[in-house]
Amino acid sequence: MSQFVHRDGLLHVEGVSLNVIAGRFGTPCYVYSRAALTAAFEDYRTALATHGIADRALVCYAVKANSNIAILELFADLGAGFDIVSGGELARVMVAGGDPDKILFSGVGKNRAEMQDALEAGIRCFNVESASELEKLNEVALAHGVRAPISLRVNPNVDPKTHPYISTGLKTAKFGVPIEDAPALYRRAAELPGLKVTGIDCHIGSQLLDPAPAAEAAGKIVELADQLAGDGIVVEHLDLGGGKGIRYRDENALSATDYLAPMLKVLAGRREQLLFEPGRSLVGNAGLLLTQVETLKHGTGKNFAVVDAAMNDLMRPALYDAWHDIVKVSRGDKPSAARIYDIVGPICESGDFLGQARELALAEGDLLAVMSSGAYGMAMSSNYNTRPRAAEVMVDGNEVHLIRRREQVAELFAGELLLP
């Protein structure tokens, strides 16, 4: 995270100090580095070039990780495709200037209206996740006089060795179809006049730090592709999903080159185009949540630092017990002034915390940065306790751009109606 450094005693994002950002935009506020976002994407581009497959590979950003249209626009300008999971995400990508021919539509619950909108947009492929969806998509495509390009998301039953909530490739997951059922479903898809089989899709989980499970899954996908070819069903692409982990605390997060190496060894010599769907690894370490200490509560059992950000702003600690490093924006305190604090928000839930047992020297009014919050931060935020969602800003060198204004309380109930 070289774009996030203390300089002259203050934490900076690129060339701008966070106290300047807090003064202009208030807190809580999400802050992203354009340089860090670009570098993360270039890490994948370098990996593909290093392995000699840049001309037959496509990086499709997983929009669910962070769907701000300014971030989508940046990735579109860099040449990225997009992995979407809803009609809303499709609309966002289109507004941001994404190329429909680089859009993959994943997700277990696509409805007919979403299918119709995606067909009209001309997306690259639907990642179909059930036999029922296969039949439904065929009906929608026929009704509109087109053929829908499809791949099946197959479940290889590979343990990704990550948190259970973000494991998606085991046979107990709701995602995909069992790999042993895939040949029959592909034969059925090949029979349906509204569908065109174009690929195979697989995604086993998120925050993967060991490349071995992804390589194991790739091996199973290759075997399936060869089996399908024997049945006369030749696919054009293999979609290997995303999931590469990042460093939050002390994890050994690999570069894209090192992470992809075992998988690409399995795929060596293949003629199919290779698709990847990274999300967290493109945005996670490119953003932080800026917050201010409102109240300090010192007790015999615990010390609490109550900040103006909360679980509605950053859900991951409450949801996964996830760790985010929390640092003071200003430096200069004596170590002897530090205490052990739980960093908590003002929401009326005992699970409302951003970090626990953190050693910090704090005073009311201090600014804190909750690091590595670019992924699944703002995207999972809510209005719980009728709290307006945070502002978002993008730093580009010495410039700061507001990319989402802070919500106002009146907006939160503007769509609601009093009884007559």
Steps between C-alpha positions, in 0.01 A plus 500: 500500500772747398237763416408521872791646699565729794667818388577801722323322783173449309365202306473579131322335210732571209567874530209597726486477879195343658443794731449716189250247366315490832482878502355514150267202498438408864498156658435215468639499148639236267825606333648323197831534320479508123866398477440197726197391296698531178800313642279212615355461151843526342617220732261267316598637160866440584422146618321413178783644292760317709323172434465582130119504486418871494348466153252229604404601852252750641485642853136561599467708816249356751272801543358381832828584675454874442245628252563876499465612139822704512694187590319306227585775252866482598514125442308531173757753379775253592335236280331286765193290456243465776344217699151604613240329720191718455313723261602795715867420451439471125352849501798634694751351257314640201486850654874475573579424136571128531510291183196265495705242310723474808218448754440167672171455687536273804264441793256234613176700477484684166140592419343529156520880491873488577552237233313714249701812582828309470399353164403842371833640616684223315708361785777250441367208705252384762657283770204267557474350849211251482297279269198721564688812395610324182140440396384848603778674308416295191138617520599864542747484211248337266239762590745766385619319191861460611732231630646553845872421539545278805746318716410283796647589835623166620565413861824295517467423875844646572570637848630858453635516859333832576218631721184282473288801399716565193558137397301438184645187339401227746209267426308653790507851345197657334708594199541315173413146398685186611775426254375144460165639376659740254536270193128422492409865549737604222339246268162646591627854436631397159149379410322820598453735201523819709841422644856494367759318710816710515691406816542347843502707820638422846554711811592327826518787749646828615811616689702202375861506617604152385500459119474121520118477528451723196746288304317185609170649383657598168606139449141386541380766256752381240377142541141615452590702190665196344203282591261747340713516186464122477124556498532753220461805728804721451527800734664828410610612846586376846400736782713428808332754729686723742564491872869592535552616857654821627699597807284632784730424790784251459376285212746387233315649203657397171543713190267418213794341317578262785137428583405414142813296426375159626164548330653606170735202511191278499358703210820503293442423135125557509345681206204649688491863609557532875280725712566613857268678745706679768326739736657540843855487363431798272336733753554370856834660577423807288255651747454592866220618726573833666325554834518729804507415869186639662521365856752316715363272774759373747396216729645232721411222259540666160575830336279607212570752227164591348551625144256646248530202264314181586403152386259652249802664334734198521326170563795262467622504864151429637414249225825304473691615808732640233815691588573847360806689613399826672754781511502859620516764230740709712819377660702632790340354813719348767468118518427534872173676413364195318219284636322191374173601333209338327418725205121505486224691325183667629257233375287325761654155455769333710647372174560855377878513496769581246788359702559344840794519741696762307786682671467869419562836664170676441322825575149601406507660157785285368471370146545127437547310175351153472731350241438257214132593482467542124326166452163410653498824697274755335350224286355327810408817689145569617278761662449304822399729788403754228863588444591671171765315306849645480651720232755349261798683353773408254851639536698548181845633578442835671134521400192370679174422322166441669358183341199456729353777712393426855135405534260729684255369760196627308604289201479184708122520539416698184342192344286419802135607545294593802168321543201688357 
